[in-house]
Amino acid sequence: MAEVVIVTSAAQAGAIAAEHIAGLVARKPDAVLGLATGSTPLPVWAALRERGVDLTCVRGFALDEYLGLPPGHPESYAAVIAREVVEPLGLDPSLVRVPGDDGGPVETAGVRYEEAIHAAGGVDLQILGIGRTGHIGFNEPGSSLASRTRVKTLTDATRADNARFFASPDEVPRHCLTQGLGTILEARELLLLAFGDAKAEAVAGAVEGPVSASLPASVIQLHPEVTVLIDEAAASRLRYADYYRSAWEHRFSVVE
């Protein structure tokens, strides 16, 4: 079972996540982080900046990238990662990768990205959001639980959710490169964040529902080291919410 932490605010979730990342980097300065985009992880980046964590040696691999945007488009995930993570947190841009950023053929971009992750020693901590459809990365419903980095077609629901970042809904790309569910599961730790009642159904399915390709995020149940940070609204459909609150309040710690 994932460790589910129900918080009072996104800022509190960001602080908890930042503390965990800071501990990882203290133990391993060149740790490999799996980087999510969108609004959900913004409190994590803000808390890391506030803590002043030295991330200059940290390596990063983005979960996904749009296909079809012109070079330098501000909503490409390469641009978003640079703007929201690399620059404010002081990461070395040369150590941060985005699917398809090597300029090679799209048809083999997934294989090359997988090889790059493997060459880096694998992802130590993968940060995840979750979509209303239950997707993680851009693994839409129906994605194989064993899938690898590949080209995917986005659902209309996902494109509608992301339209707020573009001048018009028609500008949202229909295709992307995304790490697969099997790729994500190979990270040593997973950290999933979700806020708001619009995510409540997806969170409940991911944490407590059956493991199914119909709700891709449910694959986190197969991973041995998962932390889920959610606010009260996102937790509103959890059957065992009271237990999660109690378990966090009375969490075990080793006293030295």
C-alpha positions as a printed Julia matrix, in Angstrom:
256×3 Matrix{Float64}:
   0.0    0.0     0.0
   1.19   3.51   -0.81
   1.87   5.89    2.05
  -0.98   8.37    1.67
  -0.49  11.75    3.33
  -3.54  14.02    3.5
  -2.49  17.65    3.93
  -4.28  20.92    4.52
  -2.77  22.73    1.54
  -0.69  22.34   -1.57
   2.03  24.36    0.16
   2.22  21.79    2.96
   2.52  19.0     0.4
   5.29  20.94   -1.33
   7.17  21.33    1.94
   6.96  17.61    2.7
   8.11  16.7    -0.81
  10.96  19.23   -0.66
  12.16  17.83    2.64
  12.22  14.34    1.13
  14.11  15.52   -1.95
  16.58  17.47    0.2
  17.31  14.32    2.18
  17.87  12.32   -1.0
  20.25  14.95   -2.4
  22.14  15.15    0.89
  22.79  11.41    0.63
  23.4   11.45   -3.11
  24.29  14.86   -4.58
  24.0   13.6    -8.16
  20.61  11.97   -7.6
  18.38  11.43  -10.63
  14.96  13.07  -10.39
  12.02  12.3   -12.63
  10.45  15.68  -13.37
   6.73  16.28  -13.84
   5.31  19.45  -15.38
   2.04  21.34  -14.99
   0.66  23.21  -12.0
   0.67  20.29   -9.55
   4.43  20.17   -8.78
   4.82  23.95   -8.54
   4.59  23.93   -4.71
   7.45  21.42   -4.66
   9.71  23.66   -6.73
   8.75  26.67   -4.59
   9.58  24.83   -1.37
  12.91  23.61   -2.73
  13.83  27.16   -3.71
  12.85  28.42   -0.25
  15.02  25.76    1.4
  17.99  26.69   -0.77
  18.8   23.07   -1.6
  21.95  22.72   -3.72
  20.8   20.9    -6.85
  23.74  21.76   -9.08
  24.78  18.12   -9.5
  21.27  16.66   -9.71
  20.3   15.01  -12.97
  16.76  15.16  -14.31
  14.53  13.35  -16.8
  11.19  14.85  -17.78
   8.2   12.55  -17.99
   6.96  13.7   -21.37
   7.02  16.21  -24.19
   4.58  17.44  -26.81
   5.14  16.66  -30.46
   4.5   19.21  -33.18
   5.25  22.45  -31.37
   7.73  24.8   -33.08
  11.22  25.04  -31.54
  11.29  27.35  -28.55
   7.52  27.3   -27.98
   6.95  28.5   -24.39
   4.6   25.61  -23.61
   6.92  22.87  -24.8
   7.92  20.9   -21.76
  11.57  21.6   -22.48
  10.75  25.31  -22.05
   8.53  24.71  -19.02
  11.18  22.61  -17.25
  13.82  25.25  -17.98
  11.58  28.08  -16.78
  10.04  26.45  -13.69
  12.72  24.03  -12.51
  16.17  24.42  -14.02
  16.59  28.19  -13.83
  14.98  28.96  -10.43
  16.52  25.93   -8.7
  19.98  26.22  -10.22
  20.15  22.86  -11.98
  22.77  22.38  -14.67
  20.82  22.48  -17.98
  23.21  19.94  -19.49
  22.12  17.39  -16.9
  18.38  17.67  -17.59
  16.75  15.7   -20.38
  13.37  15.82  -22.11
  12.05  13.08  -24.43
  13.13  13.74  -28.01
  15.58  16.51  -27.11
  18.5   14.88  -28.93
  17.18  15.75  -32.38
  17.05  12.17  -33.64
  14.14  10.47  -35.41
  10.87  10.52  -33.47
  10.31   6.85  -34.32
  13.25   5.78  -32.16
  13.17   8.6   -29.61
  11.65   6.36  -26.96
  14.41   3.79  -27.21
  17.07   6.48  -27.02
  15.45   8.05  -23.96
  15.25   4.71  -22.19
  18.94   4.17  -22.92
  19.79   7.59  -21.47
  17.88   6.84  -18.25
  19.65   3.5   -17.97
  23.05   5.13  -18.57
  22.33   7.56  -15.72
  21.73   4.65  -13.36
  17.96   4.92  -13.33
  15.64   7.42  -11.67
  15.98   7.72   -7.89
  12.74   9.63   -7.29
   9.96  10.12   -9.82
   7.6   13.03   -9.18
   4.13  12.52  -10.59
   0.86  14.36  -11.01
  -2.37  12.66  -12.03
  -4.91  13.67  -14.66
  -8.7   13.59  -14.32
  -8.7   10.49  -16.52
  -6.22   8.79  -14.2
  -3.25   9.27  -16.5
   0.31   9.69  -15.25
   2.79  11.15  -17.65
   0.76  11.08  -20.85
  -0.19   7.43  -20.39
  -3.86   7.69  -21.25
  -6.48   5.06  -20.28
  -5.76   1.84  -22.12
  -1.99   2.18  -21.84
  -0.18  -1.06  -21.19
   1.0   -1.45  -17.61
   4.33  -2.61  -19.06
   4.62   0.23  -21.61
   7.89   1.99  -22.36
   8.71   5.49  -23.6
   6.82   6.0   -26.86
   4.56   8.23  -28.96
   0.99   8.57  -27.65
  -2.18  10.28  -28.86
  -3.76  12.56  -26.26
  -7.43  12.23  -25.33
  -9.8   15.13  -25.85
 -10.15  15.4   -22.05
  -6.4   15.82  -21.58
  -6.18  18.36  -24.38
  -9.08  20.3   -22.84
  -7.36  20.29  -19.44
  -4.15  21.61  -20.97
  -5.84  24.2   -23.18
  -5.49  26.82  -20.41
  -1.78  26.98  -21.18
  -2.36  27.84  -24.86
  -3.94  30.73  -26.75
  -6.68  28.42  -28.03
  -7.69  24.76  -27.58
  -6.78  24.1   -31.21
  -3.13  24.83  -30.4
  -2.84  21.93  -27.95
  -0.87  19.14  -29.67
  -2.54  15.8   -30.28
   0.63  13.74  -29.9
   3.42  13.44  -27.4
   6.39  11.41  -26.28
   5.9    9.96  -22.81
   7.67   7.64  -20.45
   5.69   4.43  -20.21
   4.1    2.95  -17.12
   6.73   0.23  -17.1
   9.42   2.9   -17.3
   7.92   4.85  -14.4
   7.73   1.71  -12.25
  11.5    1.26  -12.58
  12.17   4.43  -10.55
  13.37   3.59   -7.05
  10.71   5.8    -5.44
   7.48   7.39   -6.63
   5.99  10.61   -5.25
   2.5   11.45   -6.54
   0.75  14.74   -5.78
  -2.85  15.78   -6.39
  -4.96  18.73   -5.31
  -8.64  19.63   -5.69
 -11.9   17.73   -5.93
 -11.54  17.34   -9.7
  -8.79  14.8    -8.97
 -10.69  12.93   -6.21
 -12.12  10.14   -8.37
  -8.8    9.5   -10.11
  -6.93   9.46   -6.79
  -9.36   6.98   -5.25
  -9.01   4.7    -8.24
  -5.23   4.96   -8.26
  -4.82   4.23   -4.56
  -7.72   1.93   -3.7
  -9.21   0.67   -6.96
  -8.25  -2.38   -8.98
  -5.0   -2.21  -10.93
  -6.15  -1.66  -14.48
  -5.02  -0.13  -17.74
  -8.36   1.71  -17.67
  -6.92   3.85  -14.87
  -3.2    4.03  -15.6
  -2.2    5.61  -12.27
  -3.41   2.49  -10.46
  -0.08   0.98  -11.53
   1.51   2.73   -8.54
   0.02  -0.04   -6.4
   2.63  -2.37   -7.91
   5.55  -0.26   -6.66
   7.08  -0.92   -3.21
   8.03   2.7    -2.43
   5.21   5.16   -3.11
   4.16   8.33   -1.31
   0.91  10.08   -2.26
   0.53  13.71   -1.11
  -3.03  15.04   -1.48
  -5.23  17.73    0.0
  -8.6   17.12    1.65
 -10.51  17.75   -1.57
  -8.49  15.22   -3.56
  -8.88  12.75   -0.67
 -12.65  13.13   -0.47
 -13.47   9.81   -2.15
 -10.93   7.66   -0.34
 -12.53   4.85    1.61
  -9.68   4.57    4.11
  -8.91   8.27    4.58
  -9.18   8.05    8.37
  -6.64   5.25    8.43
  -4.22   7.25    6.26
  -4.51  10.22    8.62
  -3.88   8.02   11.64
  -0.95   6.23   10.01
   0.72   9.54    9.17
   0.1   11.0    12.62
   1.58   7.92   14.3
   4.19   7.11   11.66
   7.06   4.94   12.85
  10.44   6.56   13.34
  13.74   5.21   14.59
  15.1    7.08   17.59
  18.89   7.08   17.65
